[in-house]
Amino acid sequence: MAPRVALGQHHVSGAWLAAAVRHWMLSLLLLPACAAPAVPTPAAVGIPVPAGAQAAVVVRPVDGDTVVLRGRGTGPLPARPTRVRLLLVDTPEVFTGPECFGPEAADRAEELLPDGSEVRVQADRDPQDRFGRPLLHVWNAVGVEVGQALLREGFATVLVVRPNTAYLQDYRVAEKEAEQAGRGLWSACP
């Protein structure tokens, strides 16, 4: 016969108590996942990862539109840690006198590109900006095109560095959606 435990005025078996404790612990583990903010899915963001995109690893996000990546295999990104500028997006500054919504944009970029995560990258026509940083489109580990996600969620505005215009129309649509809905910086900043 299973041992019985007194629980208030009720007696329960040890097996029942063990099952109740397991259920309670599982509930505690699942609760944070239910309360976590929704991260856009690849389908919600739109631009699919192109065939042939180079694999890379996130070393660390710098701010909302700059990240340090380490390339893997063949592509525009070297194997050493390299500071990369996201193509077609501009987020508010966080270092030179923080601008409105800059810290929030940097935090969102960090959520989309956590340290050590695997990403895919693709260059456009002009591979570098005026500071010598590679200009790249970046897809995170779940296939979300990060620049487009930042635009759609109101953390960035479109910044065209010609002749780099691949995906420009998709980016403009995402920016317009955020502006019309008053998301992020569109409602938080004057």
Beta strands, then each sheet from edge to edge (+ up, - down):
strand 1: 4-7
strand 2: 10-13
strand 3: 54-61
strand 4: 66-72
strand 5: 82-86
strand 6: 89-90
strand 7: 118-128
strand 8: 134-139
strand 9: 157-158
sheet 1: 1+ 2-
sheet 2: 3+ 4- 5+ 8+ 7- 3+
sheet 3: 6+ 9-
end
